[in-house]
Amino acid sequence: MTNKLVIIVGSVREGRSGPVLASWVAEQARAHGGFDVTVVDLAEIDLPLALPDAHPKLAADDYPRPAGMAPLTAAIDGADAFIVVTPEYNHSYPASLKAAIDWHFTQWAAKPVAFVSYGGTAGGRHAALHLENVFIELHAVPIRDGLSFPYYRRTWQDGRPLDPETPQFTKTMLDQLTWWATALRTAREATPYPA
Ligand SMILES: Cc1cc2nc3c(=O)[nH]c(=O)nc-3n(C[C@H](O)[C@H](O)[C@H](O)COP(=O)(O)O)c2cc1C
């Protein structure tokens, strides 16, 4: 069974590192097998901060999103699993990511999410913890294992992590994501999720 994996590049900052990490994670996911991988870069999406006068859960398909958000909405809707690549800003995750999350609701439900975080000393730990909390509200399923990189500029070189153990940790994360993606997809197909 092939699961559709959407990797979200959360940072949109000028001079950001997010695309480098996402590209390496995508390479690992493709090599892992069993995933149809799409990388969605939030810097390429129209993501206004002002939400419409409706709730995306209640409005469902009638929720009025900008045309430039359509690729993101389609990707989230069609996904079986997510990897969110997030930096840490002021002990949390970037506003771009919160906007992308809040413009959607049902599209996230009953799907697993893994986190690849990076930042200063804490390696994006606060960002990942905050995201776990938020995704539970959306009926998504944060998985146990993720990746965390302190000081990106010291721990990565030429687009790859320097720690030789990282590929093994990545495999564990992808194994867990596969398990949950398959289990939840089978369950969603058998019975609509009661969100
Ligand atoms: C506005 C801002 C706030 C930051 N706050 C934190 C922080 O609270 N904790 C941390 O570990 N790193 C923090 N950092 C460091 C970033 O997480 C780090 O530079 C990361 O590589 C930035 O990712 P990006 O290049 O993809 O934007 C901050 C960086 C910026 C620009």
Ligand as a Chemical Component Dictionary entry (heavy atoms), coordinates in Angstrom:
data_LIG
# 
_chem_comp.id                   LIG 
_chem_comp.type                 NON-POLYMER 
_chem_comp.pdbx_formal_charge   0 
_chem_comp.three_letter_code    LIG 
# 
loop_
_chem_comp_atom.comp_id 
_chem_comp_atom.atom_id 
_chem_comp_atom.alt_atom_id 
_chem_comp_atom.type_symbol 
_chem_comp_atom.charge 
_chem_comp_atom.model_Cartn_x 
_chem_comp_atom.model_Cartn_y 
_chem_comp_atom.model_Cartn_z 
_chem_comp_atom.pdbx_ordinal 
LIG C1  C1  C 0 12.641 35.523 15.278 1  
LIG C2  C2  C 0 13.467 34.347 15.688 2  
LIG C3  C3  C 0 13.273 33.784 16.939 3  
LIG C4  C4  C 0 14.010 32.670 17.325 4  
LIG N1  N1  N 0 13.752 32.098 18.526 5  
LIG C5  C5  C 0 14.380 30.951 18.855 6  
LIG C6  C6  C 0 14.021 30.271 20.054 7  
LIG O1  O1  O 0 13.173 30.690 20.822 8  
LIG N2  N2  N 0 14.657 29.108 20.333 9  
LIG C7  C7  C 0 15.629 28.593 19.518 10 
LIG O2  O2  O 0 16.169 27.533 19.838 11 
LIG N3  N3  N 0 15.981 29.210 18.378 12 
LIG C8  C8  C 0 15.381 30.375 18.017 13 
LIG N4  N4  N 0 15.698 31.005 16.847 14 
LIG C9  C9  C 0 16.737 30.407 15.977 15 
LIG C10 C10 C 0 16.074 29.659 14.829 16 
LIG O3  O3  O 0 15.263 28.596 15.265 17 
LIG C11 C11 C 0 17.141 29.099 13.899 18 
LIG O4  O4  O 0 17.946 30.156 13.423 19 
LIG C12 C12 C 0 16.530 28.349 12.718 20 
LIG O5  O5  O 0 17.563 27.769 11.969 21 
LIG C13 C13 C 0 15.705 29.286 11.844 22 
LIG O6  O6  O 0 15.071 28.540 10.844 23 
LIG P1  P1  P 0 14.805 29.164 9.401  24 
LIG O7  O7  O 0 16.165 29.562 8.882  25 
LIG O8  O8  O 0 14.213 28.059 8.576  26 
LIG O9  O9  O 0 13.903 30.318 9.571  27 
LIG C14 C14 C 0 14.996 32.136 16.447 28 
LIG C15 C15 C 0 15.205 32.738 15.204 29 
LIG C16 C16 C 0 14.454 33.823 14.824 30 
LIG C17 C17 C 0 14.666 34.420 13.455 31 
# 
loop_
_chem_comp_bond.comp_id 
_chem_comp_bond.atom_id_1 
_chem_comp_bond.atom_id_2 
_chem_comp_bond.value_order 
_chem_comp_bond.pdbx_ordinal 
LIG C1  C2  SING 1  
LIG C2  C3  SING 2  
LIG C2  C16 DOUB 3  
LIG C3  C4  DOUB 4  
LIG C4  N1  SING 5  
LIG C4  C14 SING 6  
LIG N1  C5  DOUB 7  
LIG C5  C6  SING 8  
LIG C5  C8  SING 9  
LIG C6  O1  DOUB 10 
LIG C6  N2  SING 11 
LIG N2  C7  SING 12 
LIG C7  O2  DOUB 13 
LIG C7  N3  SING 14 
LIG N3  C8  DOUB 15 
LIG C8  N4  SING 16 
LIG N4  C9  SING 17 
LIG N4  C14 SING 18 
LIG C9  C10 SING 19 
LIG C10 O3  SING 20 
LIG C10 C11 SING 21 
LIG C11 O4  SING 22 
LIG C11 C12 SING 23 
LIG C12 O5  SING 24 
LIG C12 C13 SING 25 
LIG C13 O6  SING 26 
LIG O6  P1  SING 27 
LIG P1  O7  DOUB 28 
LIG P1  O8  SING 29 
LIG P1  O9  SING 30 
LIG C14 C15 DOUB 31 
LIG C15 C16 SING 32 
LIG C16 C17 SING 33 
# 
